[in-house]
Amino acid sequence: MILVLNCGSQSIKWKLLSKKLKLVKENKIKIFDAKKYQQVLEKELKNLSNENIDLIGHRVVFGGEKFGKPTRITPKTVKELEKFNKIVPSHNPFNLLGIKKSLELFGTANQFAVFDTEFYSSLPACAYTYSLPSAITKKFGYRKFGFHGISHEYVAKKAAEKIGKPFDNLRIITCHLGGGASVTAIKNGKAIDTSMGFGPTEGLIMMTRSGDVDNEIILEMAKKYGTEKTRKIINFESGFKGICGLDDMLLVLDKIKRGDKNTKLALDIFTYQIKKYIGAYFAILGGCDILVFTGSVGSGNPKTRNDVCKDLDILKKTKVLAIETDEELAIAQKIIKIK
């Protein structure tokens, strides 16, 4: 059987699938106490150790330029991936914890890392290049990598299926809206731009991540607080949490109903920025056949979708769909093909 493990910063999701990719078991656990994370993970994996698991897929958010396509996991791979923990502190350390524990408990299984960034290997140079001195970007590998790629690719293909047209002949904009949020432009089956960049803090305002912030502000903060505290603020204390003190959309909506102005401002910024990216991607795609919303907020919350689409005349000829993502199935589909 196939086990797919998706370890996020506040959740552990896993699915057990047959070799025909039929769901056997699944679980999703929200974890808000970081101290309990490893304990919960170990318990979940030990409960699965009696299953006949011979293939395991792990979602890994960031692998830099070195890792793109699904990669077999070895001790050397783990050491290489650990180098990226600082760039994506909200995800990669948890991804790696899942990998390490799986190697301990399922030592005979073939295990693969599947990367969020794979879908963005097709980005054109004009989309992924940062306007810094080329000697610096080449030396340190600074470029737009993009994130949530597993989800964006999966729901875009599902959307094409739903309207009965070939994925390779469509212009699609996908909005993955959850704790993290990003928008991607897809043309003829390939990603041509996305809102997240070198790390997952670029682009939209998110639950705890800042999204786009002027470079001068970041430099000033680094002077005042140091780089590590600044990194923590940008990743874990900004976004909705920074503006209104909340990092859960249900709580945000409830507080707005009670007339809280800061919470409404945070949601207004979120909606405003999504509209901006949709408009920009309409321009670079030359139109849009399908606009897709996914993620816990995107597909699960009609208010956000309705607010984004309101007064957007460019959507008159665009099919708007809400599709629940399935990153675990998408990962299984990728690794089962590897011989």
Sequence and secondary structure as in RCSB ss.txt:
>XXXX:A:sequence
MILVLNCGSQSIKWKLLSKKLKLVKENKIKIFDAKKYQQVLEKELKNLSNENIDLIGHRVVFGGEKFGKPTRITP
KTVKELEKFNKIVPSHNPFNLLGIKKSLELFGTANQFAVFDTEFYSSLPACAYTYSLPSAITKKFGYRKFGFHGI
SHEYVAKKAAEKIGKPFDNLRIITCHLGGGASVTAIKNGKAIDTSMGFGPTEGLIMMTRSGDVDNEIILEMAKKY
GTEKTRKIINFESGFKGICGLDDMLLVLDKIKRGDKNTKLALDIFTYQIKKYIGAYFAILGGCDILVFTGSVGSG
NPKTRNDVCKDLDILKKTKVLAIETDEELAIAQKIIKIK
>XXXX:A:secstr
 EEEEEE SSEEEEEEE TT  EEEEEEEE   GGGHHHHHHHHHHHHTTS   EEEEEES  TTT  S EE  H
HHHHHHHTTTTTSTTTHHHHHHHHHHHHHH TTSEEEEEETTGGGGG  HHHH  SS HHHHHHHT S   S HH
HHHHHHHHHHHHHT  GGG EEEEEEESSSEEEEEEETTEEEEES  SSTTSSS  SSS  S  HHHHHHHHHHH
 HHHHHHHHHHS HHHHHHS   HHHHHHHHHTT HHHHHHHHHHHHHHHHHHHHHHHHHTS SEEEEEHHHHTT
 HHHHHHHHTT GGGTTSEEEE    HHHHHHHHHTT  
